[in-house]
Amino acid sequence: MLRYLYIKDRTKRLLFKKHELKLLKKNYLYNNNCLNLSLKNFVINNSFLKVSKVRIKNRCFLTYRSKSVFRLFKMSRIIFRNLISFGLICGFKKSSW
């Protein structure tokens, strides 16, 4: 159902990875104080990158949930807790007090 959101996010990650070097070059030229204003405007106007790190959203690979996702495991806290309670993840134990 929500798989298209995961695919959309994955394509954004691949685009960012592909154009990361161009984006760094553009930001360096823009933030360089030695360049004149017309050259800075040329750099900005000729870059049509619709890519940024901010657009990337972490999603759970099982439920495609976007909130409370652990980066290390790429899964939401609900799925993570269920897997721990069934003992499917080694080294973790569900605690209750």
N, C-alpha and C positions, 0 to 999 in steps of 0.2 A: 504494500500500500504506500508506504513512505519511502520506498526504495529509490525513487527518482531524486529525493533530496540527497541521499547518500551519493548517488552517481553525479549529481550536480556539484556537490562539494568536492568529490574526487577530481572532476575535471578542472575545478578552480585550483586545486593543489598542483595538478600537473602543469597548468598554465603558469602558475607562479614559479614553479621550479624551472620551467623552460625560459622564462623572461626575467629571472632574478638578476642576472648580470647586467642586462640592459637597464633595469630599474635602478640598480646601484650606481651605474654610470650617470644616469639622468639626475639622480639626487645629488651626486658629487658635483656635477657641473652647475646645478642650480644653486647649491649652497656655497660655491666658490666665490669669494669676494674679489678676486683678481680679474674676473671676466666682466666685460661691460654689459649693460642692460639689454642691448639689442641681441647679443649672442645668447643670453639667458632666455629671452623670449623666443628665439629660434629653437632652442632646445625643448622648451615646453610645448610649443605649437606643433613640432614635428614628432612628438611621441604620442602615439595613440594607444598606449597600453591601458587596458581596463583591468589591470591585475594589481592586487595589493594583498598584503598578508592579513589585513583586517577582514577581508571578505571570507576567509577560510573559517569554517565552523567545525568544531570537533563533534562527531556523532558516534553513537554506539553502533558497532557493526552488526549487532544482532537485532536490536529493536529500532534503530535509526533515531533514537531519542537524542536531543541536542543538549539537554540540561543535565548537570552533574555527571559528566563523563570523565573517567580516570584516563589521563593521557597515556600512562604506561601500558594499560591493558586494553585501551580503546573500547571500553564497555561502560554502561551506566552503573550507577551504584546499586540499583535494584537487581540487575542481572548478576553483578559481582557478589552481592550478598547471598543470592540464591545458590550460586556455584560454590561459595564457601560453606554454606550450611549443608550441602550435599557432599562436601569433601572432595570436590573435583579440582580444586586449586591447592597445590601443595604449599606448605609453609604458612598458611593462614588458618585461623580458627575463629568462628563466630563467638563473640563474647556477649554475655548478658549479665546484668547486675541489678 
